[in-house]
Amino acid sequence: MLYFAEGSKDRSLSPEEVRRALNFVFGSLGRKKRVLAIPPDFTRFNSFAGPITEMAYDFFGDALTDIMPALGTHSPMTESQMDRMFGHVPHSLFRVHDWRNDVVTVGEVPSEYVRKISEGRVSYSWPAQVNRLLLDPSFDLILSIGQVVPHEVIGMANYTKNIFVGVGGVDGINRSHYLGATYGMERIMGRADTPVRAVMEYARENFISSLPIIYIQTVLAKDFSTGEMELKGLFIGDDSECFRLAARLSLETNFNMVERPVRKCIVYLDPEEFKSTWLGNKAIYRTRMALADGAELIIVAPALKEFGEDPAIDSLIRKYGYRGTEHTLAAVEENADLRDNLSAAAHLIHGSSEGRFSITYCPGPGMTRGEIESVGFKYEPMDGIMEKYGVSSLRDGWNIVNGEEIYYISNPALGLWAHPDRFKD
């Protein structure tokens, strides 16, 4: 059922409009005794999920007893991040999702189905796993909150991904990521219907349909004239309709089609948001369809300090590196440690150019040349690149620097970039 739907690329919703919409929907659901909210973590600060969670707290009061950020494989939020993202919501309400230990398998998507939708690329079954807190029968409402935006694993982020990945378990996350990687990022990104989405929709319909989940989906875009994020759409419902409406608007607002293939691209990773290549490699996969063969991708990463946010995954990235699909698939076949961590294998595929363009990381003091080069990337000192290209004064999109054409992206998490020849809808 669709409870609320409003959005357009030509206007923005104000916080007051959002609060009225939420109060209307929440009021129509009747009195609730115990509510669980599942917003994204700080890596999705720009999702407007923080203010929405705060508004939900204002409406439900003491009935909103638990908030579990959808960490997936990410590090737990700090208190300062909670304050910045969720305002006056008490820290005592927050629960940390443990993707390795605190999950329950609620069902298994059959291997025959997975083989069919993946066109034979994988043939395993898919375990639908969720944090055990969601199964507490005392909850009479679960709010799944998040932003719909192009995504490398599932096509368009959020909706059931917030449940089965955001508060999912090791096997479900590993196998969903590997399914998407083997099927092919360029066949997935920016699409609402993908094999990964299909397995999660199968799981929603067959294994968690009895859970009282309401999906609150946002669509945002950056106003490059002001640098501010604008809320373009809000969609609320208990099935796929709200997601599909949000995905349609996201394609209109978050998809950037370049006029010609980009030969040199500079991507800046905000130090508050990007501290690992696990997240920072959005600079690679969100731009790959816009880059020309032989292009140069330069990633400026002031706060980079690790490869994976999970220690086990970090060690696997250091061991195997970003060396392309063929190398990674062979490593999976030959090595149990990578075979047991398929999300890491998928990430290694996502973070490779497959030899089609060069990738240069320019970190701050948190990572050395030796570390960067050991995983297959080129290295340049950040300060030299900042000065050479005047990065602090670049504008999103095309720039001319010393007679050279540069395409600049200030935050790769906000969209998807492509040239028409590489994106066939």
C-alpha positions in Angstrom: 0.0 0.0 0.0 1.2 3.5 -0.9 0.7 5.9 2.0 2.4 9.0 0.6 4.1 10.0 -2.7 5.3 13.4 -3.7 8.4 14.3 -5.7 9.7 16.2 -8.7 13.1 17.1 -10.1 11.8 20.7 -10.5 11.0 21.4 -6.9 12.1 20.6 -3.3 10.3 19.6 -0.2 10.8 21.6 2.9 11.3 20.1 6.4 7.9 21.4 7.4 6.3 19.6 4.4 8.1 16.4 5.4 7.0 16.7 9.0 3.3 17.2 7.9 3.5 14.2 5.6 5.0 12.0 8.3 2.5 13.1 10.9 -0.3 12.3 8.5 1.0 8.8 7.7 1.9 8.0 11.3 -1.5 9.2 12.5 -3.3 7.1 9.9 -1.6 4.0 11.2 -3.2 4.3 14.7 -1.6 4.2 18.1 1.6 2.2 18.4 3.0 0.6 21.5 6.5 -0.1 20.4 8.3 1.3 17.3 11.7 0.3 15.8 13.5 2.7 13.4 16.1 1.5 10.9 17.8 4.6 9.4 21.1 4.5 7.5 24.4 5.3 9.3 26.6 8.3 8.9 27.9 7.2 5.5 24.5 8.2 4.2 24.4 11.5 6.1 23.0 13.3 3.0 20.0 11.0 2.8 17.7 13.3 5.0 17.1 10.1 7.1 18.5 11.8 10.2 15.8 14.6 10.3 13.1 12.0 9.4 14.2 9.8 12.3 14.2 12.9 14.6 10.7 13.7 13.4 9.5 10.1 14.1 10.9 10.4 17.6 9.0 13.7 18.1 5.8 12.0 16.9 6.0 8.7 18.7 7.9 9.8 21.9 8.4 7.0 24.3 6.9 4.5 21.9 10.0 4.8 19.7 12.1 2.5 21.8 14.9 1.4 19.5 16.9 2.8 16.6 19.2 0.5 14.8 21.3 2.2 12.1 21.7 0.0 9.0 25.4 -0.5 9.3 25.8 -3.5 7.1 29.5 -4.1 7.2 30.4 -0.5 8.3 31.8 0.6 11.6 29.4 1.7 14.5 28.4 5.3 14.7 30.2 7.6 17.1 28.3 9.8 19.6 29.3 12.9 17.6 28.0 11.3 14.4 24.7 10.5 16.2 24.4 14.1 17.4 25.1 15.6 13.9 22.8 13.2 12.0 19.9 12.7 14.4 19.8 15.9 16.4 18.1 15.6 19.8 17.3 11.9 19.6 18.7 10.3 22.9 21.8 8.1 22.5 20.2 5.5 24.7 17.8 4.5 21.9 20.5 3.4 19.5 21.5 -0.2 19.0 24.5 -1.5 17.1 24.0 -4.0 14.4 26.5 -6.9 14.5 26.4 -8.5 11.0 28.6 -11.4 12.1 26.8 -12.6 15.2 23.4 -11.1 15.9 21.3 -12.3 12.9 18.6 -14.9 12.2 18.1 -16.6 8.8 14.3 -16.3 8.1 14.3 -18.3 4.9 16.3 -19.4 1.9 15.8 -18.3 -1.7 16.2 -21.5 -3.8 19.4 -22.0 -5.8 17.3 -22.8 -8.9 15.8 -19.3 -8.7 19.1 -17.6 -8.1 20.7 -19.5 -11.0 17.9 -18.5 -13.3 17.9 -14.7 -12.5 21.7 -14.6 -12.6 21.8 -16.2 -16.1 23.8 -19.1 -14.6 26.6 -17.0 -13.2 26.0 -18.3 -9.6 24.1 -21.3 -8.5 23.9 -21.0 -4.7 20.8 -20.4 -2.6 20.5 -17.1 -0.9 19.8 -16.9 2.9 17.5 -14.1 3.9 19.0 -12.8 7.2 18.0 -10.0 9.5 19.0 -8.8 12.9 17.1 -10.7 15.5 15.6 -7.5 16.9 13.3 -7.2 13.9 11.6 -10.5 14.9 10.6 -9.2 18.4 6.8 -9.5 18.3 6.4 -6.6 20.7 7.2 -4.2 17.8 4.0 -3.1 16.1 5.8 -0.8 13.7 9.2 -0.9 12.0 10.3 2.2 10.1 12.8 1.4 7.3 14.2 4.8 6.4 16.6 5.7 3.6 17.6 7.2 0.3 17.0 5.7 -3.2 20.1 6.4 -5.3 22.1 4.5 -7.9 24.0 1.7 -6.4 26.7 -0.7 -7.6 25.5 -3.9 -5.9 21.7 -3.8 -6.3 21.1 -1.1 -9.0 19.2 1.4 -6.8 19.8 1.6 -3.1 17.4 1.2 -0.3 14.0 -0.5 0.2 14.6 -4.2 1.0 18.4 -3.6 0.8 18.1 -1.6 4.0 16.7 -4.7 5.7 18.6 -7.6 4.2 22.0 -5.9 3.9 21.8 -2.9 6.2 20.8 -5.1 9.2 21.6 -8.4 7.4 24.1 -11.1 8.1 27.4 -12.4 6.7 26.1 -15.0 4.3 23.3 -12.9 2.9 25.6 -9.8 2.4 28.4 -11.9 0.9 26.2 -13.8 -1.6 24.2 -10.7 -2.6 27.3 -8.7 -3.3 29.0 -11.5 -5.2 25.8 -12.1 -7.3 25.8 -8.4 -8.3 29.5 -8.3 -9.1 29.5 -11.5 -11.3 26.3 -10.3 -13.1 28.1 -7.0 -13.9 28.0 -3.6 -12.4 27.3 -1.9 -15.8 24.3 -4.0 -16.2 23.0 -3.2 -12.7 23.8 0.4 -11.7 20.8 2.8 -12.1 18.3 0.0 -12.6 15.4 -0.9 -10.3 15.0 -4.4 -11.6 18.2 -6.5 -11.1 19.0 -10.0 -10.0 20.0 -8.8 -6.5 16.7 -6.9 -6.1 14.8 -9.9 -7.3 16.2 -12.2 -4.6 15.4 -9.6 -1.9 11.9 -9.1 -3.3 11.4 -12.9 -3.2 12.5 -12.9 0.4 10.3 -10.0 1.3 7.2 -11.7 -0.1 7.9 -15.1 1.3 9.8 -14.6 4.5 9.1 -11.2 6.2 5.6 -10.2 4.8 4.2 -10.5 8.4 6.6 -7.9 9.8 5.0 -4.5 10.3 7.6 -2.7 8.0 6.8 0.8 6.5 9.4 2.0 4.0 10.2 5.8 4.0 12.2 6.5 0.9 13.8 9.8 0.0 15.3 11.2 -3.2 17.9 14.0 -3.0 20.0 16.0 -5.4 22.7 18.6 -5.0 22.1 22.1 -6.1 25.5 22.8 -7.6 24.9 26.6 -7.6 24.7 26.6 -3.8 26.3 23.3 -2.8 23.2 22.4 -0.8 21.4 19.1 -0.8 17.7 19.4 -1.8 15.0 16.8 -1.0 13.3 16.1 -4.3 10.9 13.3 -3.2 9.4 11.5 -0.3 7.6 8.1 -0.8 6.1 6.0 1.9 4.6 2.6 1.7 4.7 -1.1 2.7 5.6 -2.7 -0.6 7.6 -2.1 -3.8 5.4 0.8 -5.2 7.0 3.5 -3.0 10.5 2.2 -4.0 9.7 2.1 -7.7 8.4 5.7 -7.7 11.5 6.8 -5.8 13.8 5.0 -8.2 12.1 6.6 -11.2 12.7 10.1 -9.7 16.2 9.2 -8.7 17.1 8.4 -12.3 15.8 11.8 -13.3 17.7 13.7 -10.6 20.8 11.6 -9.7 21.8 10.4 -13.1 24.4 12.5 -14.9 24.9 11.8 -18.6 28.1 13.4 -19.9 28.2 14.7 -23.4 31.5 13.0 -24.3 33.7 10.4 -22.6 35.8 11.8 -19.7 39.5 11.6 -20.2 40.6 13.0 -16.9 38.3 12.9 -13.8 39.1 14.2 -10.3 36.9 12.9 -7.5 37.0 14.4 -4.0 36.1 12.2 -1.0 34.7 14.3 1.9 36.8 13.5 5.0 33.7 13.2 7.2 32.2 10.5 5.0 35.0 8.6 3.4 37.8 7.0 5.4 38.1 3.7 3.6 38.3 2.4 0.0 35.4 0.2 0.9 33.3 3.4 0.7 35.7 5.6 -1.3 35.7 3.4 -4.3 32.3 4.9 -5.2 34.7 7.2 -7.0 35.5 4.3 -9.3 32.2 2.5 -9.9 30.0 5.6 -10.0 32.2 7.1 -12.7 33.3 4.1 -14.8 30.6 4.4 -17.4 31.6 8.0 -18.0 35.3 7.3 -18.4 37.0 6.9 -21.8 39.3 4.0 -22.5 42.7 5.1 -21.3 41.2 7.8 -19.0 42.9 8.9 -15.8 40.8 8.8 -12.6 42.3 10.8 -9.7 40.8 10.3 -6.2 41.6 12.9 -3.6 41.0 11.2 -0.2 42.2 13.4 2.8 40.9 11.1 5.5 41.7 7.7 4.0 43.1 5.4 6.7 42.0 1.8 5.8 40.7 -0.4 2.9 37.9 -2.2 4.6 35.9 -1.0 7.6 35.7 -4.5 8.9 39.2 -5.8 10.0 38.7 -9.2 8.3 37.8 -7.6 5.0 40.6 -5.0 5.3 43.1 -7.8 5.5 41.6 -9.6 2.5 41.8 -6.4 0.4 45.4 -6.0 1.4 46.1 -9.6 0.5 44.4 -9.8 -2.9 44.2 -6.2 -4.1 42.1 -4.6 -6.8 43.3 -6.6 -9.8 40.2 -7.2 -11.9 37.4 -9.7 -12.3 39.4 -12.6 -13.8 42.1 -12.4 -11.0 39.4 -12.2 -8.3 37.3 -15.0 -9.6 40.4 -17.2 -9.7 41.3 -16.2 -6.2 37.8 -17.2 -5.0 38.2 -20.6 -6.5 41.6 -21.2 -5.0 41.4 -19.6 -1.6 39.0 -20.4 1.2 39.4 -17.1 3.0 38.1 -15.2 0.1 35.5 -17.8 -0.8 34.2 -17.4 2.8 34.0 -13.6 2.4 32.3 -13.1 -1.0 31.4 -9.5 -0.3 35.1 -8.7 -0.1 35.6 -10.5 -3.5 32.8 -8.5 -4.9 34.3 -5.3 -3.6 37.6 -6.2 -5.3 35.8 -6.5 -8.6 34.0 -3.2 -8.0 37.2 -1.4 -7.3 39.1 -2.4 -10.4 39.1 -0.6 -13.7 39.6 -4.0 -15.5 42.7 -2.3 -17.1 40.5 0.1 -19.0 41.5 3.3 -17.2 44.1 4.2 -14.6 43.2 4.9 -10.9 45.4 7.1 -8.8 44.7 7.6 -5.1 45.9 10.7 -3.3 45.5 10.1 0.4 46.3 12.3 3.4 48.7 11.2 6.1 46.6 8.1 7.1 47.9 5.9 4.3 51.3 5.4 2.7 52.4 5.1 -0.9 53.4 1.5 -0.2 49.9 0.6 1.0 48.2 2.2 -2.0 50.4 0.6 -4.5 50.3 -2.8 -2.9 46.6 -3.2 -3.7 47.0 -2.1 -7.4 46.4 1.6 -7.4 48.7 4.4 -8.4 49.8 6.9 -5.8 50.3 10.7 -5.8 50.8 13.0 -2.8 47.5 14.8 -2.0 49.0 18.2 -1.5 50.7 18.2 -4.9 47.5 17.2 -6.7 45.5 19.8 -4.8 47.9 22.5 -5.9 48.4 21.3 -9.4 44.7 21.2 -10.3 43.4 23.8 -7.9 41.0 21.2 -6.6 39.5 23.5 -3.9 38.3 25.9 -6.6 37.0 23.3 -9.1 33.3 23.3 -9.9 31.3 20.1 -10.4 31.3 19.1 -14.0 33.7 20.3 -16.8 36.6 22.6 -15.9 39.6 23.8 -17.9 42.9 23.8 -15.8 46.1 25.0 -17.5 44.5 24.2 -20.9 43.5 20.7 -19.9 39.9 19.5 -19.6 39.0 18.1 -16.2 35.7 16.6 -15.1 35.3 17.2 -11.3 33.0 15.4 -8.9 32.7 16.7 -5.3 30.9 13.7 -3.9 30.6 10.4 -5.8 27.9 9.1 -3.4 25.3 11.6 -4.8 24.8 10.1 -8.2 25.9 8.1 -11.2 27.8 9.3 -14.2 27.8 7.7 -17.7 28.2 8.3 -21.4 25.3 7.2 -23.6 27.5 4.6 -25.3 28.1 2.8 -22.1 24.6 3.0 -20.6 21.8 1.1 -22.4 18.6 1.2 -20.4 
